[in-house]
Amino acid sequence: MKLKYSIFPRDDQCSYDLKEMLKTNISLLDPTWVYEEEKPDFVICVGGDGTLLRAIHKYIDRLNEILFVAVHTGTLGFFTDYTAEEVDDFIYDLLHKSYQIQTSRLLEVSSDLNDDVYYALNEFRMGSFIKTIYLNVYIDGEIFEHTAGSGICICTQAGSTAANRALGGAVIDDGLQVLELTEIMPVSHKRHHSLKNPYIMKPDRIVTITGTSLKDCQGSYDHLELDVKKMNCITITSSHKTVRFARLKPYSYLKRLKNLY
């Protein structure tokens, strides 16, 4: 049976060279592996976590048909299992070893402006560093808090180690399906109080954000920008879409965490 694969490199010479080396050696060692960029079964990311995010969004409409694996050449490789120095081991394991599939649910972001839906592996953020942003946060249709500050971040378990961690949010253990809401630089004084602490929610919660301050906000999902200025209501939920990772060797979440600090 033919196995179709593509290689998605980081935009630097080292990663491009490694891509060509992988193509040559995989085809040479196992002709049943066929290079195919349009409809691959495997996507090999060569770079760091940012490269992986870009690959996921490139194939966002085919995630249920694709397995992602990664070789680390970037500055941070939290999702990657192999370094560039281990590329020979990676090729051998890819062609000869069985693998375990690890899945991560995406965030799903929609609004009242149109029917467009946006997906994120890590997080959705919105806010402004120019002026104070006032937002109303509803959870399952019930008002949760009125925030004042620079904005909010809502992340997945996978995204808890990304921007959320930098904002003081909690790092969520591997395997837990949750949503986390963290305020960005919240304002607190005698006339205004909000929770301020990160809030971890079960995955079927529906978060709705409203407020006249939306016109002053800029949004982002993963590495992509989202213009929210004309939106009156934004809804964030856990998506039924998942990213599937092929784990070719033992996966230690604690070791990955320790590599962050």
C-alpha positions in Angstrom: 0.0 0.0 0.0 1.3 3.4 -0.9 1.7 5.9 1.9 1.6 9.6 0.8 3.6 12.1 2.8 4.6 15.8 2.6 7.3 17.8 4.3 6.5 21.3 5.7 9.7 23.2 6.5 10.5 26.3 8.5 11.5 29.2 6.3 15.3 28.8 6.7 18.1 27.1 4.8 18.8 24.5 7.5 15.2 23.3 7.4 15.0 23.3 3.6 18.2 21.3 3.4 16.8 18.8 5.9 13.6 18.6 3.9 15.5 17.6 0.8 17.6 15.1 2.7 14.4 13.5 4.2 12.7 13.3 0.7 15.8 11.6 -0.8 16.3 9.1 2.0 12.7 8.1 2.6 12.1 7.4 -1.1 15.3 5.5 -1.3 14.8 3.3 1.7 11.1 2.6 1.2 9.5 3.2 -2.3 6.0 2.7 -0.9 6.3 6.1 0.6 5.3 8.6 -2.1 5.8 12.4 -1.8 2.4 14.2 -2.2 1.7 17.7 -1.0 -2.0 18.0 -1.8 -3.5 15.0 0.0 -0.8 13.4 2.2 -1.4 10.8 4.9 1.6 12.0 6.9 2.9 15.6 7.3 6.4 15.9 8.4 7.1 19.3 10.0 10.7 20.5 10.0 11.2 23.5 12.3 9.6 24.3 15.6 6.2 24.8 17.1 5.4 27.7 14.9 6.1 25.6 11.8 3.7 22.9 13.1 1.0 25.5 13.6 1.4 26.7 10.0 1.2 23.2 8.7 -2.0 22.5 10.7 -3.7 25.5 9.3 -2.6 24.7 5.8 -4.3 21.3 6.1 -7.2 22.5 8.3 -9.9 20.9 6.1 -8.2 17.5 6.0 -7.1 17.0 9.7 -9.2 13.8 10.1 -7.1 12.2 7.3 -3.6 13.3 8.3 -1.0 12.4 11.0 1.6 15.0 12.0 5.2 14.2 13.0 8.0 16.7 13.5 11.7 17.2 13.5 13.0 20.1 15.6 15.2 22.8 14.0 13.6 25.9 15.5 13.9 27.8 18.8 11.1 25.8 20.6 10.0 22.3 19.9 7.4 21.5 22.5 5.4 19.4 20.0 8.4 17.8 18.3 9.8 14.4 19.2 13.2 14.5 17.3 16.0 17.0 16.9 17.9 17.6 13.6 20.8 15.5 15.1 18.4 12.6 15.5 17.2 12.6 11.9 18.6 9.2 11.1 16.7 7.7 14.0 13.6 9.6 12.9 13.7 8.1 9.4 14.3 4.6 10.8 11.4 4.9 13.3 9.1 6.4 10.7 9.6 3.5 8.2 9.9 0.6 10.7 8.2 1.3 14.0 4.5 1.3 14.9 3.2 4.5 16.4 0.6 5.8 18.9 -1.9 8.4 17.9 -2.3 11.4 20.2 -5.2 13.8 19.5 -5.6 17.4 20.5 -9.0 19.2 20.2 -9.0 22.6 18.5 -10.8 25.8 19.6 -13.6 27.0 17.4 -14.3 30.7 17.1 -17.3 32.3 15.5 -19.2 35.6 15.6 -22.4 37.4 14.7 -20.8 39.1 11.7 -20.9 36.2 9.3 -20.8 32.4 9.1 -17.0 32.2 9.1 -15.5 29.8 11.6 -11.8 29.9 12.8 -9.8 27.1 14.4 -6.9 27.2 16.8 -4.7 24.5 18.3 -3.3 26.9 21.0 -5.4 29.9 21.8 -7.7 32.8 20.8 -6.6 36.2 22.1 -8.2 39.6 21.8 -7.5 43.0 23.2 -5.5 46.2 22.9 -2.3 47.7 24.4 -3.4 51.2 23.4 -6.4 51.6 25.7 -8.3 49.8 28.4 -10.7 47.2 27.1 -14.0 46.5 28.7 -15.6 43.1 27.9 -18.6 41.1 29.1 -17.8 37.4 29.4 -20.7 34.9 29.4 -20.3 31.2 30.1 -23.2 29.0 28.9 -25.3 32.1 28.5 -24.7 33.3 32.1 -22.7 36.4 32.9 -19.4 35.4 34.4 -17.5 38.7 34.7 -17.1 42.2 33.3 -13.4 42.5 32.5 -11.3 45.6 32.3 -7.7 45.5 31.1 -5.8 44.7 28.0 -8.0 41.8 26.9 -8.4 38.0 27.4 -6.9 34.7 26.2 -8.8 31.5 25.9 -6.7 28.4 25.3 -6.8 24.6 25.0 -4.8 22.1 27.0 -2.2 22.1 24.3 -2.1 25.9 24.3 -1.7 26.2 28.0 2.1 26.2 27.6 2.1 29.0 25.0 0.8 32.5 25.3 -1.4 31.5 28.3 1.7 30.5 30.3 3.4 33.8 29.5 0.2 35.6 30.8 0.4 33.7 34.1 -2.1 31.1 33.2 -2.0 27.5 34.6 -0.1 24.8 32.7 -2.6 21.9 32.1 -1.5 18.3 32.4 -1.4 16.2 29.2 -4.6 14.3 28.4 -7.0 16.7 30.1 -9.6 18.1 27.7 -10.4 21.6 29.1 -10.7 25.3 28.2 -8.8 28.0 30.1 -9.6 31.7 30.3 -6.9 34.1 31.4 -7.2 37.9 31.6 -4.5 40.0 30.0 -3.2 42.7 32.4 -6.4 43.1 34.3 -7.3 46.3 36.0 -8.3 46.1 39.7 -9.3 48.9 42.0 -12.1 49.8 44.4 -14.6 50.4 41.6 -13.8 47.4 39.5 -13.0 43.8 40.4 -12.8 40.6 38.3 -11.6 37.1 39.0 -8.1 37.9 37.7 -7.1 34.3 38.3 -7.1 31.8 35.4 -10.4 29.9 35.1 -10.2 26.3 33.9 -13.5 25.0 32.4 -14.8 21.6 31.3 -14.6 21.3 27.5 -18.3 21.6 26.7 -18.5 25.2 28.0 -19.6 27.9 25.6 -17.8 31.2 26.1 -19.4 34.3 24.7 -17.8 37.8 24.6 -19.6 41.1 24.0 -19.0 44.7 24.7 -18.6 48.0 22.9 -14.8 47.7 23.4 -14.7 45.0 20.6 -14.4 47.9 18.1 -11.0 48.7 19.7 -9.7 45.1 19.8 -7.5 43.1 17.6 -7.9 39.4 17.6 -5.6 36.5 16.9 -5.9 32.7 16.7 -2.6 30.8 16.9 -0.3 32.8 14.6 -3.1 34.3 12.5 -4.8 37.7 12.9 -8.6 38.1 13.1 -10.3 41.5 12.7 -12.9 41.7 15.4 -13.7 45.4 15.2 -17.1 45.0 13.4 -18.2 42.1 15.6 -20.7 42.5 18.4 -20.6 39.0 19.8 -17.8 36.3 19.7 -18.3 32.7 20.6 -15.5 30.3 21.6 -16.1 26.6 22.1 -14.1 23.3 21.9 -14.3 22.0 18.3 -15.0 18.5 17.2 -12.0 18.9 14.9 -8.8 17.4 16.3 -5.1 17.3 15.3 -3.6 13.8 15.2 0.0 13.3 16.1 1.9 10.1 15.4 4.1 9.4 18.4 7.0 7.2 17.3 8.8 7.0 20.6 8.0 7.3 24.3 6.4 10.7 25.0 7.2 12.4 28.3 5.1 15.5 28.9 7.1 16.3 32.1 10.3 16.3 30.1 8.8 18.6 27.6 7.7 21.0 30.4 11.2 21.0 31.9 12.6 21.9 28.5 10.6 25.2 28.7 12.3 26.6 31.8 
